[in-house]
Amino acid sequence: MTMAPLRRIWILFIARNREFLRDRSSLAWNILFPVLVIIGFGLLFDANGQDRYKVGLIGPPGGAVSERLGKARYLSIIPFESERAAMAKLLHHRIDLLVDPARGVYWTSSTSPRSYVAERIALGAPDPRDSGLRREVVAGREVPYIEWLFPGILGMNMMFSALFGVGYVVVRYRKNGVLKRMSVTPLSPWEFLTAQIVSRMFLILLTTSIVFAGVALMKGFAVRGSPLSLALVFALGGFSMIALALLIAARSGSEEFAGGVLNIISWPMMFLSEVWFSLEGALSWVQSAALLFPLTHMIRAARMIMNDGAGLFDVRWHLAALALMSLVFLAAGSLLFKWQKT
């Protein structure tokens, strides 16, 4: 590669960054919106006054144990289909007790005071062993909802920044004739697209780093896995959504149409990618559909690293999915890209 293409990419990179940074309202919104959401949810959920104890029940309801738990006061029964999903909730203090009537066993958490009380209420005092169930003890760590939510808010902010910061802008350039003027210069489509990708990646990672550092200082959040692994997840996730934005903007010449398509994609993605709530217990086809979105894989991988201390090997399938989606979106967008409206 000669220096001329690199110089053209660099000039477009600087120009796009300046265009974004001069838009003070957009810059402020990208930084302040996720911070305000975290602060607001923190006020709502830090003092929620829980007065009921959550008992996970593995398998279908029925039998003497299930009936007994259903009649106990101060208990909320939460059904689970698998022990693995239920155990993760118990280890993170999302439930207070876990019971498997079919196997005749129950689990309590030694690190949760609520688990001790729930055991007495659910299985009897003074000695829960009289219930006839085998007792198992696990040690976990509470993950408050606000800490679980944080990776989702970061991912959602990156999604909107990528989709509207690239897709909408490219369509505006085409509608205003900017791309038409660029088409008669030595600039090639791949140089233009590369500059857009690099610029938006730089801005997304910059604003995400600022938000992450600010919220972590305010709330005391910590990354229990490797910060470099988390950075890789966010970088690959951001790249995948930028590639998706370029695909959407490849030919569209109408800002209204592009905005409609971006909203049709972004809002279902936000709700199905577990930004606000878990899809555990949802219909199987809903859970399968969520895996089609890059945001799902980015948020799940980020939560595993931030909340559970997972490594790159543990999130390898999410990284592979993001890489594959990025290649498909980028290849399709490059092939479909046109300087002018068709």
Residue frames relative to the residue before (quaternion, step in Angstrom):
aa qw qx qy qz dx dy dz
M 1.0000 0.0000 0.0000 0.0000 0.00 0.00 0.00
T 0.3747 -0.7205 0.5390 0.2236 3.57 -0.87 0.94
M 0.6576 -0.5268 0.3694 0.3920 3.53 -1.31 0.17
A 0.5648 0.6374 -0.3874 0.3530 3.60 1.10 -0.59
P 0.6808 0.4629 -0.3234 0.4665 3.67 0.77 -0.83
L 0.6391 0.5217 -0.3292 0.4593 3.58 0.99 -0.79
R 0.6449 0.5161 -0.3217 0.4630 3.56 1.00 -0.78
R 0.6529 0.5040 -0.3210 0.4655 3.59 0.96 -0.81
I 0.6382 0.5154 -0.3232 0.4718 3.59 0.99 -0.82
W 0.6551 0.5216 -0.3092 0.4506 3.57 0.96 -0.90
I 0.6482 0.5180 -0.3188 0.4582 3.59 0.96 -0.86
L 0.6691 0.4812 -0.2993 0.4808 3.61 0.94 -0.86
F 0.6071 0.5605 -0.3368 0.4514 3.57 1.08 -0.77
I 0.6873 0.4692 -0.2780 0.4798 3.59 0.84 -0.97
A 0.6566 0.5222 -0.3160 0.4431 3.59 0.94 -0.89
R 0.6772 0.4861 -0.3016 0.4627 3.59 0.91 -0.88
N 0.6354 0.5229 -0.3333 0.4600 3.59 1.00 -0.76
R 0.6603 0.4977 -0.3147 0.4661 3.57 0.93 -0.85
E 0.6192 0.5458 -0.3445 0.4472 3.57 1.01 -0.78
F 0.6837 0.4748 -0.2872 0.4740 3.58 0.95 -0.87
L 0.7014 0.4845 -0.2830 0.4396 3.59 0.82 -0.98
R 0.6384 0.5171 -0.3368 0.4600 3.60 1.15 -0.50
D 0.6146 0.4947 -0.3472 0.5069 3.57 1.24 -0.33
R 0.2098 -0.8441 0.4810 0.1096 3.56 0.29 1.32
S 0.6422 0.5349 -0.3387 0.4322 3.59 0.97 -0.77
S 0.6612 0.4952 -0.3039 0.4746 3.60 0.97 -0.84
L 0.6477 0.5178 -0.3140 0.4624 3.56 0.96 -0.85
A 0.6691 0.4975 -0.2995 0.4638 3.58 0.90 -0.93
W 0.6560 0.5176 -0.3190 0.4472 3.57 0.96 -0.84
N 0.6432 0.5320 -0.3252 0.4444 3.60 0.98 -0.80
I 0.7191 0.4178 -0.2453 0.4983 3.58 1.10 -0.64
L 0.7413 0.4479 -0.2431 0.4368 3.58 0.83 -0.98
F 0.5960 0.6096 -0.3772 0.3618 3.61 0.98 -0.77
P 0.7165 0.4227 -0.2965 0.4691 3.67 0.66 -0.92
V 0.6152 0.5427 -0.3545 0.4486 3.59 1.07 -0.67
L 0.6663 0.5001 -0.3006 0.4642 3.59 0.93 -0.89
V 0.6281 0.5299 -0.3394 0.4577 3.59 1.03 -0.74
I 0.6672 0.5015 -0.3012 0.4611 3.58 0.90 -0.92
I 0.6531 0.5029 -0.3148 0.4707 3.59 0.96 -0.87
G 0.6649 0.5165 -0.3053 0.4450 3.58 0.92 -0.90
F 0.6957 0.4458 -0.2830 0.4870 3.58 0.87 -0.91
G 0.5902 0.5664 -0.3692 0.4410 3.57 1.13 -0.56
L 0.6558 0.4995 -0.3061 0.4762 3.58 1.00 -0.80
L 0.6762 0.5068 -0.2936 0.4469 3.57 1.04 -0.75
F 0.8170 0.3149 -0.1244 0.4667 3.56 0.89 -0.93
D 0.5286 0.6338 -0.4320 0.3637 3.62 1.17 -0.16
A 0.7858 0.1630 -0.0864 0.5903 3.58 1.11 -0.65
N 0.1313 0.8531 -0.4937 0.1062 3.54 0.66 1.11
G 0.3929 -0.7704 0.4536 0.2152 3.58 1.25 0.06
Q 0.0954 0.8170 -0.5618 0.0885 3.60 0.84 0.91
D 0.0567 -0.8121 0.5807 0.0078 3.55 -0.81 1.01
R 0.6853 0.4030 -0.2926 0.5314 3.58 1.26 0.19
Y 0.3542 -0.7336 0.5489 0.1871 3.53 -1.14 0.72
K 0.3271 -0.7755 0.5184 0.1513 3.55 -0.88 1.02
V 0.0839 -0.7907 0.6065 0.0010 3.53 -0.77 1.13
G 0.2701 -0.7602 0.5714 0.1507 3.57 -0.72 1.08
L 0.1212 -0.7891 0.6014 0.0318 3.55 -0.95 0.92
I 0.2410 -0.7897 0.5525 0.1144 3.57 -0.55 1.19
G 0.7837 0.2932 -0.2364 0.4939 3.54 -0.90 0.96
P 0.6856 -0.4841 0.3419 0.4228 3.57 -1.29 0.12
P 0.5429 -0.6142 0.4512 0.3527 3.59 -1.10 0.62
G 0.4677 0.6465 -0.5076 0.3250 3.53 -1.18 0.57
G 0.6761 0.4688 -0.3591 0.4406 3.55 -1.17 0.53
A 0.7018 -0.4962 0.3234 0.3958 3.52 -1.32 0.32
V 0.6582 0.5166 -0.3211 0.4435 3.59 0.96 -0.85
S 0.6631 0.5009 -0.3089 0.4626 3.57 0.89 -0.91
E 0.6530 0.5136 -0.3155 0.4587 3.56 0.97 -0.83
R 0.6483 0.5213 -0.3160 0.4562 3.56 1.00 -0.82
L 0.6619 0.5003 -0.3066 0.4665 3.57 0.93 -0.87
G 0.6528 0.5361 -0.3147 0.4330 3.57 1.02 -0.80
K 0.7013 0.4655 -0.2665 0.4694 3.57 1.12 -0.62
A 0.5492 0.6381 -0.3951 0.3675 3.60 1.22 -0.38
R 0.4420 -0.6829 0.5175 0.2655 3.56 -1.08 0.75
Y 0.8260 0.2698 -0.2116 0.4473 3.53 -1.34 0.52
L 0.6171 0.5308 -0.3616 0.4546 3.61 1.19 0.36
S 0.1504 -0.7281 0.6590 0.1138 3.52 -1.22 0.67
I 0.2494 -0.7864 0.5523 0.1197 3.57 -0.65 1.12
I 0.0827 -0.7937 0.6026 0.0017 3.56 -0.79 1.09
P 0.2789 -0.7879 0.5227 0.1678 3.64 -0.48 1.11
F 0.0722 -0.7664 0.6372 0.0376 3.56 -1.18 0.67
E 0.4139 -0.7128 0.5143 0.2369 3.54 -1.11 0.74
S 0.8036 0.1853 -0.0814 0.5597 3.58 1.07 -0.69
E 0.5602 -0.6110 0.4523 0.3290 3.54 -1.18 0.65
R 0.6197 0.5750 -0.3499 0.4036 3.58 1.02 -0.78
A 0.6844 0.4737 -0.2907 0.4719 3.57 0.85 -0.94
A 0.6709 0.5021 -0.3021 0.4545 3.57 0.96 -0.86
M 0.6491 0.5301 -0.3251 0.4381 3.59 0.98 -0.83
A 0.6098 0.5458 -0.3526 0.4538 3.59 1.06 -0.71
K 0.6429 0.5137 -0.3193 0.4699 3.59 1.03 -0.77
L 0.6615 0.5018 -0.3116 0.4621 3.59 0.95 -0.84
L 0.6598 0.5157 -0.3151 0.4466 3.59 0.91 -0.86
H 0.7322 0.3903 -0.2261 0.5104 3.58 1.12 -0.64
H 0.4919 -0.6949 0.3998 0.3396 3.56 1.31 0.29
R 0.3745 0.7134 -0.5099 0.3013 3.60 1.09 0.59
I 0.7283 0.1364 -0.1521 0.6541 3.56 1.31 -0.32
D 0.4701 -0.7193 0.4556 0.2323 3.57 -1.19 0.53
L 0.7846 0.0613 -0.0100 0.6169 3.56 1.23 -0.43
L 0.1345 -0.7824 0.6038 0.0721 3.58 -1.14 0.63
V 0.0600 -0.8129 0.5788 -0.0258 3.55 -0.78 1.09
D 0.0815 -0.7605 0.6429 0.0417 3.55 -1.05 0.87
P 0.2368 -0.8177 0.5051 0.1416 3.63 0.05 1.23
A 0.6289 0.5656 -0.3497 0.4028 3.60 0.99 -0.79
R 0.7450 0.3656 -0.2066 0.5183 3.59 1.02 -0.76
G 0.4124 -0.7371 0.4502 0.2897 3.57 1.27 -0.14
V 0.5977 0.5439 -0.3616 0.4649 3.57 1.01 0.82
Y 0.0408 -0.7686 0.6354 0.0617 3.55 -1.24 0.48
W 0.2823 -0.7565 0.5742 0.1357 3.52 -1.27 0.61
T 0.0813 -0.7663 0.6363 0.0367 3.52 -1.12 0.79
S 0.3883 -0.7263 0.5214 0.2231 3.57 -1.13 0.61
S 0.3787 -0.7455 0.5077 0.2075 3.56 -0.77 1.06
T 0.6896 0.4778 -0.2769 0.4686 3.60 1.22 -0.33
S 0.6847 0.4530 -0.2815 0.4967 3.60 1.26 0.06
P 0.3803 -0.7260 0.5227 0.2348 3.62 -0.60 1.07
R 0.6249 0.5469 -0.3386 0.4424 3.59 1.06 -0.70
S 0.6033 0.5604 -0.3574 0.4408 3.58 1.10 -0.61
Y 0.6227 0.5432 -0.3327 0.4543 3.58 1.04 -0.76
V 0.6861 0.4707 -0.2797 0.4791 3.56 0.91 -0.95
A 0.6496 0.5251 -0.3209 0.4466 3.59 0.92 -0.86
E 0.6156 0.5487 -0.3444 0.4487 3.59 1.05 -0.71
R 0.6701 0.4928 -0.2995 0.4673 3.59 0.95 -0.86
I 0.6738 0.4927 -0.3038 0.4593 3.58 0.93 -0.85
A 0.7336 0.4621 -0.2451 0.4338 3.56 0.84 -1.02
L 0.8329 0.2460 -0.0784 0.4895 3.55 0.86 -0.99
G 0.6521 -0.5776 0.2954 0.3921 3.54 1.24 0.25
A 0.2102 -0.7369 0.6320 0.1159 3.49 -1.26 0.63
P 0.5711 -0.0976 -0.8045 -0.1304 1.57 -2.29 0.95
D 0.7747 0.3071 -0.1724 0.5253 3.61 1.14 -0.41
P 0.3325 -0.7792 0.4964 0.1894 3.64 -0.32 1.22
R 0.5487 0.6253 -0.4068 0.3775 3.60 1.18 -0.36
D 0.5592 0.6046 -0.3843 0.4172 3.57 1.24 -0.34
S 0.5260 0.6517 -0.4037 0.3683 3.60 1.26 -0.22
G 0.4914 -0.6673 0.4311 0.3570 3.60 1.20 -0.37
L 0.6087 0.5368 -0.3481 0.4692 3.60 1.29 0.00
R 0.4617 -0.6648 0.5106 0.2901 3.56 -1.10 0.69
R 0.3149 -0.7757 0.5271 0.1459 3.55 -0.86 1.00
E 0.0321 -0.7703 0.6369 0.0006 3.56 -0.98 0.97
V 0.2184 -0.7815 0.5757 0.1003 3.56 -1.01 0.84
V 0.0573 -0.7720 0.6327 0.0196 3.56 -1.00 0.92
A 0.2789 -0.7352 0.5920 0.1767 3.56 -1.25 0.43
G 0.0222 0.8214 -0.5667 0.0597 3.55 -0.65 1.11
R 0.3552 -0.6989 0.5710 0.2435 3.54 -1.30 -0.31
E 0.4561 -0.7047 0.4732 0.2673 3.55 -0.81 1.00
V 0.1109 -0.7458 0.6537 0.0650 3.53 -1.08 0.88
P 0.2909 -0.7775 0.5279 0.1795 3.62 -0.18 1.20
Y 0.6509 -0.5393 0.3626 0.3926 3.54 -1.17 0.59
I 0.6509 0.5311 -0.3288 0.4315 3.58 0.93 -0.86
E 0.6529 0.4911 -0.3110 0.4856 3.60 1.10 -0.67
W 0.6262 0.5147 -0.3225 0.4889 3.57 1.13 -0.69
L 0.6666 0.5291 -0.2937 0.4354 3.58 1.05 -0.79
F 0.5656 0.6720 -0.3729 0.2992 3.57 1.02 -0.85
P 0.6817 0.4620 -0.3237 0.4659 3.68 0.75 -0.85
G 0.6290 0.5442 -0.3353 0.4426 3.58 1.07 -0.68
I 0.6522 0.5036 -0.3121 0.4728 3.58 1.00 -0.80
L 0.6344 0.5131 -0.3315 0.4736 3.58 0.99 -0.76
G 0.6676 0.5038 -0.2982 0.4601 3.57 0.94 -0.88
M 0.6470 0.5156 -0.3169 0.4638 3.57 0.98 -0.83
N 0.6509 0.5110 -0.3191 0.4619 3.59 0.95 -0.82
M 0.6434 0.5086 -0.3148 0.4777 3.57 1.04 -0.77
M 0.6270 0.5498 -0.3369 0.4371 3.57 1.00 -0.79
F 0.6948 0.4581 -0.2828 0.4769 3.59 0.78 -1.00
S 0.6428 0.5257 -0.3282 0.4502 3.60 0.98 -0.78
A 0.6822 0.4798 -0.2893 0.4697 3.58 0.99 -0.83
L 0.7109 0.4758 -0.2830 0.4337 3.58 0.72 -1.04
F 0.7693 0.3475 -0.1996 0.4976 3.58 0.76 -1.00
G 0.6534 0.5256 -0.3206 0.4405 3.60 1.11 -0.58
V 0.7320 0.3319 -0.2186 0.5534 3.57 1.23 -0.36
G 0.7194 0.4640 -0.2712 0.4400 3.57 0.61 -1.11
Y 0.7056 0.4579 -0.2694 0.4689 3.57 0.78 -1.00
V 0.6564 0.5234 -0.3121 0.4448 3.59 1.00 -0.85
V 0.6527 0.5111 -0.3213 0.4577 3.60 0.93 -0.85
V 0.6391 0.5123 -0.3204 0.4759 3.59 1.01 -0.80
R 0.6409 0.5178 -0.3240 0.4649 3.60 1.00 -0.77
Y 0.6172 0.5346 -0.3361 0.4693 3.56 1.04 -0.79
R 0.6744 0.4924 -0.3019 0.4600 3.58 0.91 -0.90
K 0.6723 0.5019 -0.3006 0.4536 3.59 0.92 -0.88
N 0.7223 0.4440 -0.2448 0.4703 3.59 0.98 -0.83
G 0.5576 -0.6423 0.3764 0.3671 3.58 1.26 -0.02
V 0.4034 0.7208 -0.4786 0.2978 3.59 1.25 0.10
L 0.6746 0.4845 -0.3019 0.4680 3.58 0.92 -0.88
K 0.6065 0.5575 -0.3584 0.4392 3.58 1.06 -0.68
R 0.6676 0.4808 -0.2993 0.4833 3.58 0.99 -0.81
M 0.6400 0.5243 -0.3274 0.4565 3.58 1.04 -0.72
S 0.6172 0.5919 -0.3455 0.3865 3.58 1.08 -0.72
V 0.6999 0.4385 -0.2748 0.4924 3.63 1.15 -0.46
T 0.5602 0.5511 -0.3986 0.4728 3.57 1.28 0.28
P 0.6622 -0.4962 0.3595 0.4314 3.63 -1.21 0.09
L 0.4716 0.6919 -0.4377 0.3275 3.61 1.26 -0.19
S 0.2421 -0.7679 0.5787 0.1296 3.58 -0.88 0.97
P 0.6616 -0.5149 0.3514 0.4167 3.63 -1.17 0.42
W 0.6802 0.4909 -0.3225 0.4385 3.59 0.87 -0.85
E 0.6132 0.5319 -0.3557 0.4633 3.60 1.11 -0.57
F 0.6472 0.5104 -0.3176 0.4688 3.56 0.97 -0.84
L 0.6862 0.4798 -0.2883 0.4646 3.59 0.85 -0.96
T 0.6297 0.5293 -0.3368 0.4581 3.60 1.00 -0.75
A 0.6542 0.5105 -0.3157 0.4601 3.58 0.94 -0.85
Q 0.6449 0.5173 -0.3196 0.4630 3.59 1.01 -0.82
I 0.6604 0.5089 -0.3071 0.4589 3.58 0.95 -0.87
V 0.6893 0.4819 -0.2910 0.4561 3.58 0.80 -1.01
S 0.6486 0.5256 -0.3199 0.4481 3.58 0.96 -0.87
R 0.7078 0.4526 -0.2760 0.4670 3.57 0.80 -0.99
M 0.6084 0.5376 -0.3593 0.4602 3.61 1.05 -0.66
F 0.6433 0.5204 -0.3188 0.4622 3.57 0.94 -0.87
L 0.7015 0.4698 -0.2761 0.4593 3.59 0.84 -0.97
I 0.6418 0.5228 -0.3282 0.4551 3.60 0.98 -0.81
L 0.6977 0.4619 -0.2825 0.4690 3.57 0.83 -0.96
L 0.6177 0.5413 -0.3448 0.4545 3.60 1.10 -0.68
T 0.7123 0.4408 -0.2713 0.4741 3.60 0.74 -1.01
T 0.6342 0.5249 -0.3368 0.4570 3.61 1.02 -0.73
S 0.6392 0.5218 -0.3241 0.4628 3.59 1.00 -0.77
I 0.6463 0.5139 -0.3190 0.4652 3.58 0.99 -0.83
V 0.6664 0.4934 -0.2994 0.4720 3.57 0.91 -0.94
F 0.6546 0.5251 -0.3171 0.4418 3.58 0.89 -0.95
A 0.6840 0.4878 -0.2901 0.4582 3.57 0.84 -0.98
G 0.6667 0.5126 -0.3076 0.4451 3.58 0.94 -0.88
V 0.6980 0.4566 -0.2764 0.4774 3.59 0.84 -0.95
A 0.6270 0.5392 -0.3406 0.4474 3.60 1.00 -0.77
L 0.6595 0.4928 -0.3091 0.4761 3.59 1.02 -0.75
M 0.6797 0.4943 -0.2951 0.4545 3.59 0.96 -0.84
K 0.8044 0.3108 -0.1277 0.4899 3.57 0.87 -1.01
G 0.4478 -0.7137 0.4429 0.3066 3.57 1.22 -0.22
F 0.3015 0.7585 -0.5241 0.2430 3.59 1.12 0.53
A 0.1007 -0.7826 0.6124 0.0488 3.54 -1.16 0.66
V 0.3986 -0.6754 0.5619 0.2630 3.56 -1.18 0.60
R 0.2620 -0.8068 0.5130 0.1316 3.57 -0.47 1.17
G 0.6665 0.4071 -0.2985 0.5486 3.54 1.29 -0.17
S 0.7294 -0.3910 0.3074 0.4697 3.55 -1.21 -0.48
P 0.4572 -0.6758 0.5000 0.2904 3.64 -0.83 0.89
L 0.6270 0.5301 -0.3476 0.4528 3.59 1.05 -0.63
S 0.6258 0.5190 -0.3351 0.4762 3.59 1.07 -0.71
L 0.6461 0.5108 -0.3160 0.4710 3.57 1.00 -0.82
A 0.6390 0.5215 -0.3224 0.4645 3.59 0.99 -0.81
L 0.6359 0.5248 -0.3254 0.4630 3.58 1.02 -0.77
V 0.6397 0.5249 -0.3206 0.4610 3.59 0.97 -0.85
F 0.6883 0.4689 -0.2870 0.4733 3.58 0.85 -0.94
A 0.6451 0.5188 -0.3302 0.4535 3.60 0.98 -0.78
L 0.6945 0.4593 -0.2837 0.4757 3.59 0.87 -0.91
G 0.6393 0.5178 -0.3235 0.4675 3.58 1.06 -0.73
G 0.6549 0.5046 -0.3096 0.4697 3.57 0.98 -0.82
F 0.6398 0.5244 -0.3192 0.4624 3.56 1.00 -0.82
S 0.6447 0.5275 -0.3242 0.4482 3.59 0.97 -0.83
M 0.7039 0.4515 -0.2804 0.4713 3.60 0.92 -0.82
I 0.5837 0.5377 -0.3718 0.4815 3.60 1.16 -0.48
A 0.6430 0.5129 -0.3188 0.4711 3.58 0.99 -0.84
L 0.6275 0.5214 -0.3336 0.4723 3.59 1.04 -0.74
A 0.6422 0.5234 -0.3215 0.4585 3.60 0.98 -0.81
L 0.6510 0.5085 -0.3160 0.4666 3.60 0.99 -0.79
L 0.6173 0.5374 -0.3427 0.4612 3.57 1.07 -0.68
I 0.6646 0.5040 -0.3014 0.4620 3.57 0.94 -0.89
A 0.7511 0.4052 -0.2023 0.4804 3.57 1.01 -0.89
A 0.3616 0.7884 -0.4578 0.1951 3.59 1.25 -0.04
R 0.8363 0.1235 -0.0358 0.5330 3.58 0.93 -0.84
S 0.5323 0.6679 -0.4110 0.3189 3.59 1.12 -0.48
G 0.1546 -0.7936 0.5834 0.0769 3.55 -1.03 0.85
S 0.6409 0.4960 -0.3154 0.4937 3.57 1.29 0.14
E 0.4073 -0.7159 0.5148 0.2378 3.57 -0.71 1.08
E 0.6342 0.5396 -0.3332 0.4423 3.58 1.01 -0.77
F 0.6684 0.4878 -0.2992 0.4752 3.56 0.94 -0.92
A 0.6631 0.5051 -0.3074 0.4591 3.57 0.90 -0.93
G 0.6451 0.5187 -0.3225 0.4591 3.58 1.00 -0.82
G 0.6439 0.5211 -0.3194 0.4603 3.57 1.02 -0.79
V 0.6640 0.4950 -0.3045 0.4706 3.58 0.93 -0.89
L 0.6500 0.5182 -0.3168 0.4568 3.57 0.97 -0.85
N 0.6603 0.4911 -0.3087 0.4771 3.60 1.01 -0.74
I 0.6302 0.5372 -0.3326 0.4512 3.57 1.02 -0.81
I 0.6970 0.4508 -0.2646 0.4909 3.57 1.09 -0.72
S 0.7227 0.4924 -0.2702 0.4028 3.58 0.77 -1.04
W 0.6939 0.4946 -0.3119 0.4202 3.62 0.86 -0.82
P 0.6540 0.4582 -0.3354 0.4998 3.66 0.88 -0.71
M 0.6177 0.5458 -0.3486 0.4461 3.58 1.04 -0.76
M 0.6554 0.5244 -0.3144 0.4434 3.57 0.95 -0.87
F 0.7326 0.4349 -0.2503 0.4598 3.60 0.86 -0.92
L 0.7275 0.4279 -0.2466 0.4763 3.61 1.06 -0.69
S 0.6463 0.5344 -0.3216 0.4397 3.60 1.23 -0.23
E 0.5158 -0.6935 0.3828 0.3262 3.59 1.27 0.43
V 0.1948 0.7759 -0.5665 0.1977 3.56 0.94 0.88
W 0.8094 0.2832 -0.1099 0.5026 3.58 0.77 -1.09
F 0.8129 0.0289 0.0338 0.5806 3.59 1.01 -0.73
S 0.5363 -0.6271 0.4659 0.3195 3.53 -1.25 0.52
L 0.4052 -0.7056 0.5306 0.2377 3.56 -1.16 0.67
E 0.3557 0.7401 -0.4994 0.2765 3.56 1.23 0.20
G 0.7703 0.2827 -0.2382 0.5196 3.56 -0.73 1.08
A 0.5349 0.6118 -0.4141 0.4099 3.61 1.26 -0.17
L 0.6810 -0.4682 0.3608 0.4323 3.56 -1.31 0.25
S 0.6039 -0.6056 0.3784 0.3540 3.57 -1.06 0.77
W 0.6592 0.5089 -0.3296 0.4448 3.60 0.98 -0.75
V 0.6021 0.5422 -0.3556 0.4658 3.59 1.16 -0.55
Q 0.6605 0.4959 -0.3050 0.4742 3.58 0.95 -0.86
S 0.6469 0.5081 -0.3206 0.4696 3.59 1.05 -0.72
A 0.6438 0.5256 -0.3197 0.4551 3.58 1.00 -0.82
A 0.6158 0.5665 -0.3487 0.4223 3.60 1.04 -0.72
L 0.6391 0.5517 -0.3288 0.4232 3.59 1.09 -0.64
L 0.5701 0.5956 -0.3800 0.4194 3.60 1.26 -0.17
F 0.6625 0.5074 -0.2946 0.4657 3.59 1.27 -0.33
P 0.4772 -0.6699 0.4777 0.3089 3.63 -0.88 0.81
L 0.5960 0.5837 -0.3701 0.4087 3.58 1.07 -0.65
T 0.5953 0.5729 -0.3604 0.4331 3.61 1.06 -0.71
H 0.7100 0.4580 -0.2683 0.4628 3.57 0.78 -1.01
M 0.6420 0.5202 -0.3365 0.4515 3.59 1.00 -0.74
I 0.6929 0.4756 -0.2914 0.4569 3.59 0.84 -0.93
R 0.6585 0.5058 -0.3247 0.4529 3.59 0.91 -0.84
A 0.6601 0.4905 -0.3116 0.4760 3.58 0.95 -0.82
A 0.6517 0.5145 -0.3189 0.4569 3.60 0.95 -0.84
R 0.6593 0.4976 -0.3184 0.4650 3.61 0.95 -0.79
M 0.6313 0.5303 -0.3419 0.4510 3.57 0.98 -0.77
I 0.6884 0.4632 -0.2836 0.4807 3.60 0.98 -0.80
M 0.7217 0.4561 -0.2595 0.4514 3.59 0.82 -0.99
N 0.7876 0.3571 -0.1739 0.4711 3.59 0.80 -1.01
D 0.7945 0.3227 -0.1503 0.4920 3.59 1.00 -0.80
G 0.4528 -0.7014 0.4520 0.3142 3.60 1.20 -0.22
A 0.2956 0.7811 -0.5034 0.2216 3.59 1.15 0.53
G 0.3718 -0.7098 0.5542 0.2253 3.54 -1.29 0.45
L 0.7379 -0.4057 0.2901 0.4548 3.55 -1.30 -0.01
F 0.6245 0.5447 -0.3514 0.4357 3.59 1.01 -0.71
D 0.6528 0.5278 -0.3144 0.4432 3.59 1.03 -0.74
V 0.7596 0.3358 -0.1892 0.5239 3.60 1.09 -0.64
R 0.2827 0.8152 -0.4769 0.1678 3.59 1.26 0.27
W 0.6608 0.5108 -0.3262 0.4428 3.61 0.97 -0.77
H 0.6294 0.5117 -0.3361 0.4786 3.58 1.06 -0.65
L 0.6497 0.5048 -0.3161 0.4724 3.59 1.00 -0.80
A 0.6403 0.5203 -0.3252 0.4622 3.58 1.00 -0.79
A 0.6477 0.5142 -0.3192 0.4628 3.58 0.99 -0.83
L 0.6554 0.5050 -0.3119 0.4672 3.59 0.96 -0.83
A 0.6536 0.5094 -0.3186 0.4602 3.58 0.94 -0.82
L 0.6609 0.5055 -0.3078 0.4615 3.58 0.93 -0.87
M 0.6529 0.5048 -0.3122 0.4706 3.59 0.92 -0.88
S 0.6353 0.5402 -0.3324 0.4406 3.58 0.96 -0.84
L 0.6726 0.4988 -0.2962 0.4594 3.57 0.90 -0.93
V 0.6609 0.5031 -0.3098 0.4626 3.60 0.95 -0.87
F 0.6748 0.4903 -0.2991 0.4634 3.60 0.85 -0.96
L 0.6908 0.4906 -0.2891 0.4456 3.57 0.86 -0.98
A 0.6537 0.5072 -0.3184 0.4627 3.59 0.94 -0.84
A 0.6757 0.4846 -0.2970 0.4694 3.60 0.89 -0.91
G 0.6649 0.5102 -0.3074 0.4507 3.58 0.94 -0.85
S 0.6499 0.5169 -0.3153 0.4593 3.59 1.02 -0.79
L 0.6733 0.4995 -0.2942 0.4589 3.57 0.99 -0.85
L 0.7286 0.4402 -0.2344 0.4694 3.58 1.03 -0.79
F 0.5136 0.6968 -0.4100 0.2873 3.60 1.19 -0.47
K 0.0160 -0.7702 0.6375 -0.0131 3.55 -1.06 0.90
W 0.5156 -0.6452 0.4703 0.3108 3.56 -1.07 0.79
Q 0.8019 0.2284 -0.0880 0.5450 3.58 0.91 -0.92
K 0.6349 -0.5175 0.4114 0.3998 3.51 -1.35 0.31
T 0.2891 -0.7606 0.5610 0.1524 3.53 -1.07 0.85
